[in-house]
Amino acid sequence: MKRKWLRLVKVVFVFEVGIFVLVSPVRATYIPHRELNFDSGNLGEWRDGGHCCSYSTQVVTSPVRNGEYAVRAEVRDGDIPQPNTMGGNERSEIMLNGPNNQDKIPYSTDVWQGFSVYIDPSYQPNGSYRFNIIAQWHTSTGGHSPILSLQYIYGGDFYIGIRSKEGPSRDIKIGTPEKGKWYDFIFNTRFDYHLPGSGYVRVWMNGSRVLNYSGPVGYDYDIGPYLKMGIYRNKDIYSATQIVYHDEYRRGTSCEEVNPNRGGSPCPTGRSSPVPTPTPTPSPPNFKNLLLNWLTSTGDRNGDGKVNAIDFVKLATGK
């Protein structure tokens, strides 16, 4: 009787394990090495990240950084993708978000990425600080602001935006580009939302290091962010037609693997510890100015599509 019972237990165990294998999803596999330019003459593995019109996203033959093709993003006044399910702002973006989370950047992982950007000479930016994003690492869940972004704001300056669960939001100027010229970017990152944690963002532009940030980057999620490139901007602030080109995207485990400038500017040597970015000392809020800004802005500070007390707290504290 005891032997029959043991045989029955074995059969049930094998059956249940078999069922588990059949129904359990395959664990996502991150692909650390990617080279996705546009020299096939189309978007290839890049997916639509939001656009409204036939002119919004095009693969073109000029200007190009290397090879024969680049991708062109254009946004005109009122270019909001329909149906309006992506935040209600103007955009023309492509995204690298392949199946099985293969392109979602893991947390606590040293990652190198490189690409080139060209600001079309026709665009006349205004002096606003409100978001005008040309590359972003977008959260996979939660609907937060991108944890890392490259922005073109304040009348024509490049800024790096860093967001996290811990610590203040940061927007850091890295340079004033000349329109009608290619700029090569290299990002070396480790996404970690903990404070102090081990997160960092190191950025090189045209061979010179322009940012060496150490601190929290990201939110409390199991799945990391994915890259979007193009234009994503505040619909209430910007109205001029804007055109931006991107080319030469690569992802890898070293600068040499991702450097857009082949045979040009050398890669940085070594991986020195990043210099901590000083924590800004907050100034006492001027509530008169805060109220004026509140009344003249869209009001929605946390991207939830509503204007409420939470937005005012974010405006007052900068968090």
Residue pairs with C-beta under 8 A, 6 or more apart in sequence:
26 100
28 100
28 101
28 102
28 104
28 223
29 100
29 101
29 102
30 101
30 102
30 103
30 104
30 105
30 106
30 109
31 98
31 102
31 103
32 111
32 251
32 252
32 253
33 251
33 252
33 253
33 257
34 96
34 103
34 249
34 250
34 251
34 252
35 249
35 250
35 251
36 44
36 45
36 46
36 96
36 249
36 250
37 66
37 67
37 69
37 247
37 248
37 249
38 44
38 59
38 67
38 69
38 70
38 71
38 247
39 67
39 68
39 69
40 69
41 59
41 68
41 69
42 59
43 57
43 59
43 71
43 94
45 96
45 98
46 71
46 94
46 95
46 96
47 94
47 95
47 96
47 97
48 57
48 93
48 94
48 95
49 91
49 93
49 94
49 95
49 228
49 229
49 230
50 81
50 86
50 91
50 92
50 93
50 232
51 57
51 79
51 81
51 91
51 92
51 93
51 230
52 79
52 80
52 81
52 82
52 92
53 76
53 79
55 74
56 73
56 74
56 75
56 79
56 92
57 71
57 72
57 73
57 74
57 92
57 93
57 94
57 230
58 71
58 72
58 74
59 69
59 70
59 71
59 72
60 69
60 70
60 71
60 72
60 245
61 68
61 69
63 70
63 118
63 182
63 245
64 70
64 247
65 116
65 118
65 182
65 184
65 247
65 248
65 260
66 247
66 248
66 260
66 262
67 247
67 248
69 247
70 118
70 245
70 246
70 247
71 94
71 229
71 230
71 245
71 246
71 247
72 243
72 244
72 245
73 92
73 93
73 94
73 134
73 229
73 230
73 231
73 243
73 244
73 245
73 246
74 92
74 231
74 241
74 242
74 243
75 90
75 91
75 92
75 231
75 233
75 241
75 242
76 241
77 90
77 238
77 239
77 240
77 241
78 90
78 235
79 90
79 91
79 92
80 88
80 89
80 90
80 91
80 235
81 91
87 303
87 305
88 235
88 305
89 232
89 233
89 234
89 235
90 231
90 232
90 233
90 234
90 235
90 238
91 230
91 231
91 232
91 233
92 230
92 231
93 228
93 229
93 230
93 231
93 232
94 228
94 229
94 230
95 138
95 226
95 227
95 228
95 229
96 103
96 226
96 227
96 228
96 249
97 103
97 104
97 226
101 140
101 223
103 226
103 227
104 140
104 223
104 224
104 225
104 226
105 111
105 137
105 189
105 191
105 224
105 225
105 226
105 227
106 191
106 224
107 191
107 192
107 193
107 218
107 221
107 224
108 190
108 191
108 192
108 198
109 190
109 191
109 224
110 188
110 189
110 190
110 253
111 188
111 189
111 190
111 251
111 253
112 186
112 187
112 188
112 251
112 252
112 253
112 254
112 255
112 257
112 258
113 186
113 187
113 189
113 227
113 249
113 250
113 251
113 252
113 258
114 184
114 185
114 186
114 187
114 248
114 249
114 250
114 255
114 258
114 259
114 260
115 135
115 184
115 185
115 229
115 246
115 247
115 248
115 249
115 250
115 260
116 182
116 183
116 184
116 185
116 246
116 247
116 248
116 260
117 134
117 135
117 150
117 182
117 183
117 185
117 244
117 245
117 246
118 180
118 181
118 182
118 183
118 244
118 245
118 246
118 247
119 152
119 177
119 179
119 180
119 181
119 244
120 179
120 180
120 242
120 243
120 244
120 245
121 179
121 180
122 241
122 243
123 179
123 240
123 241
123 242
123 243
123 244
124 240
125 132
125 152
125 153
125 155
125 156
125 238
125 240
125 242
126 155
126 237
126 238
126 240
127 154
127 155
128 153
128 154
128 234
128 237
128 238
129 153
129 154
129 171
130 153
130 233
130 234
130 237
130 238
130 297
131 149
131 151
131 153
131 161
131 232
131 233
131 234
132 151
132 152
132 153
132 231
132 232
132 233
132 234
132 237
132 238
132 242
133 146
133 149
133 150
133 151
133 161
133 231
133 232
133 233
134 150
134 151
134 152
134 229
134 230
134 231
134 244
134 246
135 149
135 150
135 185
135 227
135 228
135 229
135 246
136 146
136 148
136 149
136 150
136 227
136 228
136 232
137 146
137 147
137 148
137 149
137 191
137 225
137 226
137 227
137 228
138 146
138 225
138 226
138 227
138 228
139 146
139 147
139 219
139 221
139 225
140 221
140 223
140 224
140 225
140 226
141 221
141 223
142 219
142 221
143 303
143 304
144 163
144 219
144 303
145 161
145 163
145 169
145 303
146 161
146 163
146 225
146 228
147 162
147 163
147 164
147 191
147 217
147 218
147 219
147 225
148 160
148 161
148 162
148 163
148 187
148 189
148 191
148 201
148 217
148 225
149 160
149 161
150 158
150 159
150 160
150 161
150 185
151 158
151 159
151 160
151 161
151 171
152 158
152 159
152 177
152 244
153 159
153 171
154 173
156 176
156 177
156 179
157 173
157 175
157 176
158 173
158 174
158 175
158 176
158 177
158 183
158 205
159 171
159 172
159 173
159 174
160 170
160 171
160 172
160 174
160 201
160 203
160 211
160 213
161 169
161 170
161 171
161 172
162 169
162 170
162 171
162 172
162 201
162 213
162 215
162 217
163 169
163 170
163 217
163 218
163 219
164 193
164 195
164 199
164 215
164 216
164 217
164 218
164 219
165 193
165 216
165 218
165 219
165 220
166 193
166 194
166 195
166 197
166 216
167 195
167 215
167 216
167 279
168 279
168 280
168 318
168 319
169 318
169 319
170 213
170 277
172 211
172 213
172 277
174 203
174 205
174 210
174 211
175 205
175 210
177 183
182 247
183 205
183 206
184 204
184 205
184 206
184 207
184 248
184 259
184 260
184 261
184 264
184 265
185 203
185 204
185 205
185 260
186 203
186 204
186 255
186 258
186 259
186 260
186 267
187 201
187 202
187 203
188 200
188 201
188 202
188 203
188 255
188 271
189 200
189 201
189 202
189 217
190 198
190 199
190 200
190 217
191 199
191 217
191 218
191 224
191 225
192 198
192 199
192 216
192 217
192 218
193 199
193 216
193 217
193 218
193 219
193 220
194 216
195 215
195 216
196 215
196 216
197 215
197 216
199 214
199 215
199 216
199 217
199 218
200 212
200 213
200 214
200 215
200 217
200 274
201 211
201 213
201 217
202 209
202 211
202 212
202 213
202 274
203 209
203 210
203 211
204 210
204 255
204 268
206 261
206 265
207 261
207 264
207 265
207 266
209 268
212 274
212 275
212 277
213 274
213 277
214 273
214 274
214 275
214 276
214 277
215 276
215 277
218 224
218 225
227 249
229 246
229 249
230 244
230 246
231 242
231 244
233 242
234 298
236 297
236 298
247 260
248 260
250 257
250 258
250 259
250 260
251 258
252 258
254 267
255 267
255 268
256 267
259 265
259 267
282 317
282 318
285 316
285 317
287 316
290 312
290 315
290 316
293 315
294 312
294 315
298 307
299 307
299 311
300 306
300 307
300 311
301 310
301 311
301 312
301 314
301 315
302 310
302 311
302 314
304 310
313 319
